Amino acid sequence: MSKRKVPGAAAPREAQSPQATGAREAVQPPEFPPATNRGGTVTWQGVHWLTGTSRRPAAEVADIVSRHMFGLHFEVLERGLWTYKRSALEVTTKARVLWSDDRQECAVNLPGEACEMLGTAGVLALVRELGLKLTRLDIAWDTDLMTPHTVRAAHAAGSAVTFSKWHDWRENPQGSTFYVGKRGSDPDCRLVRFYDRRGPTRVELEIHGKRAQKLWAILDAAELEDWSRVAVAYLVDFLDFRDRSADTNVGRCPRLEWWDSFTDGAGRLALPLPRQAPTLNRTRDWVEAQVAPGLALVVDSVPDATAYIKELLADGKRRRKPHQTALLAASRLRLGGG
């Protein structure tokens, strides 16, 4: 952890080969102007959740994770998690190694407690040694510049600059949380949480899949003292708060004062992802994974399921878009062999 006013010194970095680090290509970290030191308290908490997969045997992975975590013991469980059939759990930090006998890769899941024990430099060293391919990455800051109520009010007033239409508010005796975005591996999915159950407001950015891998490649190439500024720049690419009354062009609108202090004048770090071309197989997978449960619920609730399905399919065909018609025609042409 480091406070912005006194950046933590970067740990010495030894030159390592791509094979040793698991790197696939050289990545040039962005350059940043000097910090403006605008006041307020922002404490960089670093990596606060990390999940990834390794091609090493699960027992070897568990030994390596245990060594990095000062020898803490992993207990082998008969049950797994997610799509894995077996797992090993470190009970203090809830770190897990997951595997199935019929799969070549295993997974490592490091929740907040495990990441705090390792520290950001320790997480970096572990990811490099295991050659982890990230599937989830959370970055966190603590600040007294805002509360979840501050953020919620600014969002309701139209000051949020984001493409996401998803937001949520939750409150209980332990504190309040405001969410912007949603989680998932889809290219459009990013999630930011603002909550205060630990005292100061915690700001967490959660990303998955290729976004996590792409941001990690940038962080891995940067000095540790620059990680917070890199992550803030990626955060404001997804979510910004500006005074929209100042100009019709949102890009010329100044940031709200508390958000400007938190971001410290950061620019946007855009990491665009190539979009996969739609295919019938992907559409079928999406229908089976996402649509089927809801459709089954609706069908069970109507008096005439057969008539409802026929009407639904007819409506879908009427609303079919040109690119969907082209996908169907191409599939039929391939099946017909000409």
C-alpha positions in Angstrom: 0.0 0.0 0.0 1.1 3.5 -0.7 -0.4 6.9 -0.4 -0.2 9.0 -3.6 1.6 11.9 -1.9 4.5 9.5 -1.0 4.8 7.0 -3.8 6.2 3.7 -2.6 9.6 2.8 -4.0 9.6 0.2 -6.7 11.1 -3.1 -5.8 14.2 -4.1 -7.7 13.3 -5.9 -10.9 15.6 -8.7 -12.3 15.7 -9.2 -16.0 13.8 -12.4 -16.8 13.2 -14.2 -20.0 9.7 -14.5 -21.6 9.8 -18.2 -20.7 10.5 -17.5 -17.1 7.8 -14.8 -16.8 5.1 -16.3 -18.9 5.1 -13.2 -21.1 4.0 -13.6 -24.7 5.1 -10.3 -26.1 6.8 -7.1 -25.1 4.5 -4.4 -23.9 5.4 -0.8 -23.7 3.9 0.8 -20.5 2.3 4.3 -21.0 4.2 7.4 -20.0 2.6 9.7 -17.4 3.2 13.3 -16.4 4.4 14.0 -12.9 1.7 13.7 -10.2 0.1 17.1 -9.4 -0.2 16.4 -5.7 -3.7 18.0 -5.4 -4.4 16.9 -1.8 -6.8 14.6 -0.2 -6.1 11.0 0.8 -5.9 8.2 -1.7 -4.3 5.0 -0.6 -3.3 2.5 -3.2 -4.3 -1.0 -2.1 -3.0 -2.7 -5.2 -4.3 -6.1 -6.5 -7.3 -7.2 -4.4 -8.5 -10.3 -6.2 -6.8 -12.4 -8.8 -7.8 -15.6 -10.6 -5.9 -17.3 -13.4 -5.0 -20.7 -14.9 -1.7 -22.5 -15.1 -0.5 -25.4 -17.2 1.5 -26.8 -14.3 0.3 -29.8 -12.3 -2.0 -28.8 -9.4 0.2 -30.2 -6.7 3.1 -28.2 -8.0 1.0 -25.1 -8.2 -0.2 -25.5 -4.6 3.4 -25.9 -3.4 4.5 -22.8 -5.2 1.5 -20.7 -3.9 2.2 -22.0 -0.3 5.9 -21.0 -0.6 4.9 -17.5 -1.7 2.4 -17.3 1.2 5.0 -18.1 3.9 4.4 -21.8 4.0 0.7 -21.7 4.8 -0.9 -25.2 4.4 -3.4 -26.1 1.7 -6.1 -28.6 2.7 -7.2 -30.9 -0.2 -11.0 -31.1 -0.5 -13.1 -33.7 -2.2 -15.3 -31.0 -3.7 -14.4 -28.5 -6.4 -15.7 -25.1 -7.5 -16.9 -23.6 -10.7 -16.3 -26.2 -13.4 -13.5 -27.9 -11.5 -14.1 -31.2 -9.6 -11.4 -30.9 -7.0 -9.8 -28.1 -4.9 -7.2 -27.3 -2.2 -8.0 -24.5 0.3 -5.9 -22.4 2.5 -8.3 -21.7 5.3 -6.8 -18.4 6.6 -6.9 -16.4 3.4 -9.4 -18.6 1.4 -6.8 -19.0 -1.4 -7.7 -22.0 -3.6 -6.1 -24.2 -6.2 -8.7 -26.0 -8.4 -8.3 -28.9 -10.9 -10.0 -31.8 -12.6 -8.2 -35.0 -13.5 -9.5 -34.7 -17.1 -8.2 -31.2 -17.7 -4.8 -30.0 -18.6 -4.9 -26.7 -16.7 -5.6 -25.9 -13.1 -6.8 -22.6 -11.6 -5.6 -20.4 -8.8 -8.0 -18.1 -7.0 -6.5 -15.4 -4.7 -9.3 -13.4 -2.9 -8.6 -10.1 -1.1 -7.1 -11.6 2.1 -4.6 -13.6 0.1 -3.6 -10.6 -2.1 -3.2 -8.5 1.0 -0.8 -11.1 2.5 1.2 -11.3 -0.7 1.3 -7.6 -1.5 1.2 -6.4 -5.0 4.9 -7.2 -5.6 4.3 -10.7 -4.2 1.3 -11.2 -6.5 3.4 -10.1 -9.4 6.1 -12.6 -8.5 3.6 -15.4 -8.2 1.9 -14.7 -11.5 5.3 -14.7 -13.2 6.5 -17.9 -11.7 3.3 -19.8 -12.5 2.9 -18.2 -15.9 -0.8 -17.5 -15.0 -3.3 -16.6 -17.6 -5.6 -14.2 -15.8 -9.3 -14.7 -15.8 -10.1 -12.1 -13.2 -8.3 -9.0 -11.8 -9.5 -6.6 -9.1 -7.7 -3.3 -8.3 -8.5 -1.3 -5.2 -7.9 2.2 -3.6 -9.1 3.6 -0.3 -10.1 7.3 -0.1 -11.8 9.9 2.0 -12.5 12.1 -1.0 -16.0 10.6 -1.6 -18.6 8.3 -0.1 -20.9 5.8 -1.9 -23.7 8.4 -1.4 -21.5 11.1 -3.2 -21.0 8.8 -6.2 -24.7 7.7 -6.3 -25.9 11.3 -6.2 -23.4 12.3 -9.0 -24.6 9.4 -11.1 -28.3 10.2 -10.6 -27.5 13.9 -11.5 -26.2 12.7 -14.9 -22.5 13.5 -14.2 -21.3 9.9 -14.9 -19.6 9.5 -18.2 -19.8 5.8 -19.1 -21.2 3.5 -21.8 -22.6 1.2 -19.1 -26.3 1.4 -18.4 -26.0 -0.9 -15.4 -25.9 0.5 -11.8 -27.1 -0.7 -8.4 -27.3 0.5 -4.8 -27.2 -1.7 -1.8 -27.3 -0.7 1.9 -27.2 -2.7 5.2 -26.1 -2.1 8.8 -22.5 -2.7 7.7 -22.4 0.1 5.1 -23.4 1.1 1.6 -22.3 0.1 -1.8 -22.8 1.7 -5.2 -22.1 -0.4 -8.4 -21.5 0.8 -11.9 -21.2 -1.8 -14.7 -21.5 -5.5 -14.5 -19.1 -8.5 -14.1 -18.4 -11.0 -16.8 -15.9 -12.0 -19.5 -17.9 -10.3 -22.3 -15.8 -7.5 -23.9 -18.3 -4.9 -22.7 -18.2 -6.0 -19.0 -16.4 -3.9 -16.4 -17.5 -3.3 -12.8 -16.6 -0.6 -10.3 -17.7 -0.8 -6.7 -17.7 2.1 -4.2 -18.3 0.9 -0.6 -17.6 2.0 3.0 -18.0 -1.0 5.3 -14.3 -0.8 6.2 -14.3 2.9 7.1 -12.9 5.0 4.2 -14.5 4.5 0.9 -13.1 1.6 -1.1 -13.0 2.0 -4.9 -12.6 -1.4 -6.7 -12.3 -2.0 -10.4 -13.1 -5.6 -11.4 -12.4 -7.0 -14.9 -12.3 -10.4 -16.4 -11.0 -12.4 -19.4 -9.1 -10.7 -22.1 -9.5 -7.3 -20.4 -7.7 -8.6 -17.3 -5.0 -10.1 -19.4 -4.4 -7.0 -21.4 -4.3 -4.7 -18.4 -2.0 -7.1 -16.6 0.4 -7.0 -19.5 0.6 -3.2 -19.2 1.1 -3.4 -15.4 3.7 -6.1 -15.7 5.8 -3.9 -18.0 5.4 -0.8 -15.7 7.3 0.0 -12.5 5.3 -0.8 -9.3 5.2 2.9 -8.3 3.3 3.6 -11.5 0.7 0.8 -11.1 -1.9 3.0 -9.4 -1.7 5.7 -12.1 -2.0 3.1 -14.9 -5.0 1.5 -13.2 -6.7 4.9 -12.6 -6.2 5.8 -16.3 -7.9 2.5 -17.2 -10.7 3.2 -14.7 -11.6 6.6 -16.2 -11.7 5.0 -19.6 -14.8 3.2 -18.3 -16.1 5.6 -15.7 -15.6 9.4 -15.3 -17.5 12.1 -13.5 -17.8 15.5 -15.2 -19.8 18.7 -14.8 -21.9 18.3 -17.9 -23.4 21.8 -17.5 -20.1 23.4 -18.5 -20.1 22.5 -22.2 -22.1 20.6 -24.8 -19.0 18.6 -25.6 -18.5 16.2 -22.6 -14.8 16.0 -23.4 -14.4 19.6 -22.6 -16.4 19.4 -19.3 -14.3 19.6 -16.2 -14.3 16.7 -13.8 -16.2 17.0 -10.5 -13.8 18.3 -7.9 -13.7 15.2 -5.7 -13.3 12.9 -8.7 -10.6 15.2 -10.2 -8.7 14.9 -6.9 -9.1 11.1 -6.8 -7.9 10.6 -10.4 -5.2 13.2 -10.0 -5.7 14.5 -13.6 -5.3 11.1 -15.2 -5.9 10.7 -18.9 -7.8 7.7 -20.4 -6.0 4.4 -21.0 -8.0 2.7 -23.7 -7.3 -1.0 -24.3 -9.6 -1.9 -27.1 -10.4 -5.6 -27.7 -11.0 -7.1 -31.1 -14.6 -8.3 -31.3 -15.2 -11.8 -32.4 -17.3 -12.2 -35.6 -20.8 -13.6 -34.8 -21.3 -17.2 -35.8 -24.3 -19.6 -35.4 -22.3 -21.7 -32.9 -21.7 -18.7 -30.7 -25.3 -17.7 -31.0 -26.4 -21.2 -30.1 -24.1 -21.3 -27.1 -25.4 -17.9 -25.9 -29.0 -19.1 -26.2 -28.3 -22.3 -24.3 -26.3 -20.6 -21.6 -28.2 -17.3 -21.1 -31.7 -17.6 -22.6 -32.8 -21.2 -21.8 -33.3 -20.8 -18.0 -35.4 -17.7 -18.4 -37.3 -19.1 -21.3 -38.1 -22.3 -19.4 -39.4 -20.2 -16.5 -41.7 -18.2 -18.8 -42.9 -21.3 -20.7 -43.9 -23.0 -17.4 -45.9 -19.9 -16.4 -48.1 -19.6 -19.5 -51.3 -21.7 -20.1 -50.4 -22.8 -23.6 -46.7 -23.3 -23.9 -46.8 -24.6 -27.5 -48.7 -21.6 -28.8 -46.4 -19.2 -26.9 -43.3 -20.8 -28.4 -44.7 -20.7 -31.9 -45.6 -17.0 -31.5 -42.2 -16.2 -30.0 -40.4 -17.9 -33.0 -42.6 -16.1 -35.5 -41.8 -12.8 -33.9 -38.1 -13.6 -33.9 -38.1 -14.4 -37.6 -39.9 -11.1 -38.3 -37.3 -9.2 -36.4 -34.3 -11.0 -37.8 -31.6 -8.7 -38.9 -29.7 -8.8 -42.3 -26.5 -10.1 -40.8 -28.4 -12.9 -39.0 -30.0 -13.9 -42.3 -26.6 -13.9 -43.9 -25.2 -16.2 -41.2 -28.1 -18.6 -41.7 -27.6 -18.6 -45.5 -23.9 -19.2 -45.2 -24.5 -22.1 -42.8 -27.0 -23.7 -45.2 -24.6 -23.3 -48.1 -21.8 -25.1 -46.1 -24.1 -27.9 -45.1 -25.3 -28.3 -48.7 -21.7 -28.5 -50.0 -22.1 -25.7 -52.5 
